[in-house]
């Protein structure tokens, strides 16, 4: 098998752009209307991806804007502690600076997990491309962002389009996770119109089967859909996760990846009966695993295996980010392929 992409030996494997959020969660599976205690974490789809890639051993950097206050300093400390470079983060000293917030309630059957957002007019939503150090465009192999950043507001939509254009002009690869959120877009049609504008620039696309069918009106079996869509839009790699929810506390997880150049599909058996501790960020962890497999090995099969293992294991880790290192993930992959020989690592 040949290489997927030609890389340039740049300083960072990955640059991600997106909004940082403060996550607040009731403890002990309480509802938000109960109790008095909230646990805090830092998250955000693109930051989660950057953290996952950095934890696996490939340098990543984050493009965002944070308020110059205690919440912003807390967020930056978490970013740095996760090994993600913060040298391109913009500080917001304006009067109305703020960090986006969301509240997450854990689920227990038959009650689903619930998310309540308080993110309007965050500092990131006022960021523009002219604030960014222009050196970044030639320092990164892959630029990654998502439909969340595209759909937040008109300003972040323009920022996202500008960043894609500038990284592409400097020879960077573009990775995009559709990550459809109805509360941002209203319906699939609004999202489709904007995403189709950037599709000609996308090299690596992450999209669910539901997105491909409902948003992009694709028909047929999944392999036909993925092949036709990748061919039509000249997408080098198209990845789609497959999650079965047995209950809020038990999921199955796998994925399928189509390599356009090889005209080949990659898949493997599901990780079954995953014990769900915290499912937030598991999709982002999958994206990180795939991108790590591309950056480290330039190999689609490795990308699939690292993506699936990272997506599966994140469900067992509290918080938004997958902090699992390459050694742990390699062990998970081996156990999945060959069966576990012990109940404990010691």
N, C-alpha and C positions, 0 to 999 in steps of 0.2 A: 504494500500500500504506500502511495506517495504522500508527500506532505499536503496538508489542507491549504495552508497559507504560506506566503513568504514574509518573514518577519525581518526587522531592521536593527535588532540589538539595541533597542531604545531603553532609556532609564527605567521607565515604568511599564509593566506588562499591561496594566489596566488603569483607566481613568473613568470614574463614575460621576454623574451629575444628578443631584436630586435634593429634595427637601428632607431635612432632619426633623424628627418628631420626638418629643418627650412622651413616653408611654407610662401611664398610670393605671395600675391594676388593683382591684380589691383583693385582699388576702383570703385564704381558706375557702376558695370557691364562692365567696359571697357575691351578691348582686351589688351593683353600683349604689343602689338606694339603701343598702345596709351598711352597718359598721362605720368606722372612723379612720381606718388605715388604708393607705395606698402604697404599693411598691412602685419605684420608678426605674425605668430603663430608657435607653436611647435607641431609636430605630429609624426606619425609612428604607424603602425598597432598594434604592441604589447603594446606600451605605451598607446595607446588609450584604449585598453582592461584593462590594469592595472588601469588607471584613472577611468574608468567606475565602476569597482569593488570597488575601494577605495571610490568613491563618494557615493556609496550605503551603505558603512559601514563595509566592510570587508578589513582587512589589506592586502596590496599588496606591492611587491618590484620589482624593475626593474634591469635587467642585461643588460648593454650596455657599450660602451666606447665613451667618449666625449673628444673633444679637450680642452686642458688647455689654453683657451683664452676667450675673452669676449663672443663669441657665445656659447661656452660650458658652461660658467657660467650662461648665460641667460637661456639656456636649463635646467640646473639643478635647477634654481630658479623656473621655470615653473613646473618641475616635483614635487618639494617639495610643491609648492602651491596647487597642485592637490591632496595632501595627499598621494602621492606614496613615499615609502621609497627609498632613494638613496644611502644607505650604501654599496651596492655592485657594484656601478658604478665605472668603471675604468677611470682614467684620462690619457689622451694621451699627453705626453710632447715631442713627436718626432718632427722633423723638418717639416714634411709634414702633420701634424695633420689638420683635417678639419671636419666640420659638413656638412652632406648631405643637399641638398636644393631641393625643388620642387616649381614650380610656378603653381598656380591654377587660371584658368579663369572661372568665373561663367557662366552658360548657360542661354539662354532665347530662347524659341522655335522660329524658327527651329534650332537654334544654340545649340549644345551640350556643356556641361562643358568640359574643356580641361586641361590636366595635362602635364607639361614639366619638366622632371627630370634633375638634375645636382647632381648626387650622387656618381659618380665613385671615388673609393679610399677614402671613408670616414674613420674616425678613427675606427668605428665599424667593418669595413671590414678587419681590421688587428688584431682584438681581438682573443686571443686563450684561451682555457679553463684553462690553467695553471695560468693565471693571476687572476683568481677568487678565493675568499675566500671559502675554501672547506666546511665551516660551513653551507653554504646556502642549501646544498642538504638535510639536515635533518630538516630544518626550515620551509618548505613549504608543504602544502597539495597538491596543483596542480601546475604543470609547464606548461605554455602555450607559444607556438610560432606558426609560420606560414610558408607557402610556400614562402613568400617573403624572410624571413631570409635564407631559404634553397636554394633559387635561386639567391641570390645577387652575389656571387662569390664563388670560390672553398674554400676559407678560412672560410667564414661564413657558408657554407654548412657543413664543418667539425665541426665547433663550435656547430652548431645546433644538429648534430648527437651525438656529445660528451655530450652535456648537457642533451639530452633526455636519454642517457644511464646512466649517473650518477644519475639523479633524480629518474629514474626507479629503480636503484639498491638500493636506500635508501627508497624505499616504497612509493614514490610520484606517483600521478596520472599524466598522460600526456594528455594534450589537444592540438589539432592541427587544425588550420584553413587552408585549402588548398589555398585559396586566390590567385588563379592563375593570374599571370601577364605575358602576352605574351611578353612584352618588356624585361622581365628577362629571360624567358625560351626559347623563339623562337616558340615552339609549345608544345601541350599537351603531346606528346610522351616523350620528354626530362624530363618534370616534373614527369610524371607517373613512370618512371624508378627509380627516386630518392625517391619519396614518398612511393612507394611500399616497399622499403628497411626499412622504419621506421614504416610502418603500424602495424607490430606485437607488437610494444610498445605503440600504441595509445589506450587510454581509451575513450576519448571524441573527436569526429571528426565533423568538420563543413565543409560541401561540398554542392555546389549548384547542382541543377538538371543537368545543362549544364555540370558541371565537371564530375558528375557520368556517364553521357551518353557519352560525347566526350572523356574525358581523360581515364576513366576506362572501357569504352566499355560496359556499362550495358544496358540492354534492358528490356522492359516491362513498366507497369505503375509504378508510383513513389513509392508506398508502396512495391511492389515486389522488385524493385531495392534496396531500403533502407534495407529491411529485408535480402535479399540475400547477400548484401555487408557486412553488420554488422556481419552476421553469418559466412561468409567466413573468415573475418579478426578478428573475436572475439572482436569487438568494442562494448563497453558497451552502449554508447549513440551516436547516429548519428543524427545531426541536419542539416536542409536545409531550407534556407530562400526562400520566394516566393514574388518577387517584381514585380508589374505592373507599368510601367512608362506611365502615362497618358499624361504628358508633362514634360519639365524640371522643372516646378514649381508645379507639382501635381503627387504624387505617391500613390499606395496602397501597404500595406506591411503585411505579416504574415509569418508563418513558420510551419514546421512539424518536430517532434522529435520522433525517434524510440528508445524505451528502450528494449535492447536485452534480459535482464534477464526476464522481464515481457512479452516479445513478444507482445508489445503494442505500438500503435501510439498515439501521442498527437498532437492536432491541435485546432485552434479556428478561428473565422471569421476574415477577414482582417481589419486592420485600413485603412479606405478609405479616399481618397482625402486629404492626408497629404500635408499641405502647405510647400513647400520646401524653406527653408532659406539657408541651407548649408548641402548637402547630404554627404560630405566627413566624413568618420568615422562612418556612420550609421551601416554598417556591423559589425564593431568592437564593437559598442555599443550593438548590438544584442548579440554578443559573451559574452560580459561582463555581460549582464543581465542573460543569461543562466548560466554562471559560478557562479554568485551571488546566483541564485536560488538553485544551487547544494550545494554551500558552506554554505549558511544560513539555508536552509530548507531540503536539501537532498531529494528533491521531484521533479519529472519530470514535473508535471503540473505547479508548481510554476516556474520552470526554463523556461518553454515555455512562461508563461504570462509575466514574467519579461524581458525575451529576446525580445519578440515582442514589449512591451511597450517602452523599452529602444531604440530599433532600430527605432521605429516610431518617438519618441520624439527628437532623435538626429538630424533628418532632419530639425527641427525647431530651432536649436541652432547653432550659428556661431562658427567657429573654428573646429578643428579636434576632440576634446574630448567632451564626454557627462558628464557634470558637475551636472546633475540632481541627487538630493538626493532621498533616499528611500521613504520619505513622498510624494514627487511629483509623483514618479513613481506609488506608491500605488494608488494615486488618479486617475491617468491616467487609470490604470487597472480597477478600479471601474467604471469610466465613460464609458469605453469600454464595460463592461459587462452589466451594468444596465441603461446606458444612463445618460447624463449630466443633472443636475437639475438647473444649472445656467451658465451664460456666463462669469462669473468672479469669481476668488477666492478672497474673502475679508471678 
